[in-house]
Amino acid sequence: MQNHRRHTDAQLDSQRATCEGTRIDLAAFLALSSEARAARWRQWSAADKADVVIQQLTRLGYAWDAALVETQIAKYDAKYAIGPIDQAVEGALERLAQEHSAAARLAVASGDKAHATEERRQTTAYTNALIQYRAGVRPELLASGAWLLPSRRPGEAPHIVRMDGDWTCACCAGASMHWPIALVIGLEVAQDAMQAHDDGAPESELAAALERTNEVLERMRLRDRICAARGRYAA
Ligand SMILES: [Zn+2]
């Protein structure tokens, strides 16, 4: 009896471990800042979204079914949808990264090694800024007018970016291009772009229509995945 019991416990532990390995960490997700939570949600696949919604519904004691999971996902999709500001900032950072990447290629072709190195540094900075922004990192405006950004590595001093004739940072990188400066420049470029296109461009309506089509397709695919997921969580 005792042996049998132990065997069952071991089996349960192994099942639990397998389950936890495939599950999104709900507590860690809820502990994120709202910006980071929205960014994380947008990066998830439909299966990941279903996973976290099912965990939450289970925790709250709901007897969930596919329809409820779909409704909840649609609710969070709307809540965490990328807003026009984030869209403009991500667009600006991506554009800047691509422009500098093209300039680096031109510099290489013309044999200007120093210029190519600088353009590559700019490309890396804008790309890293885009990665950080998408992960939910947002600069905080200080009373002095400078921007505060967290360090990417624990234990390192944060970045304080200010306009001092040119952009400079309080970290050891100083005025040389690195992602916090790139992110602040991206914000400025995005702001300018938003002001320039403040007349309700028809492209945005087209983008919204495409988005809706994708949502319907995604929801149809999701229906199958939820059935599979229910099997996984039923144990
Ligand atoms: Zn810095």
Boltz pocket constraint, residues with backbone or C-beta under 6 A from the ligand:
constraints:
  - pocket:
      binder: B
      contacts: [[A, 158], [A, 159], [A, 160], [A, 169], [A, 170], [A, 171], [A, 172], [A, 173], [A, 174], [A, 178], [A, 180]]
      max_distance: 6.0
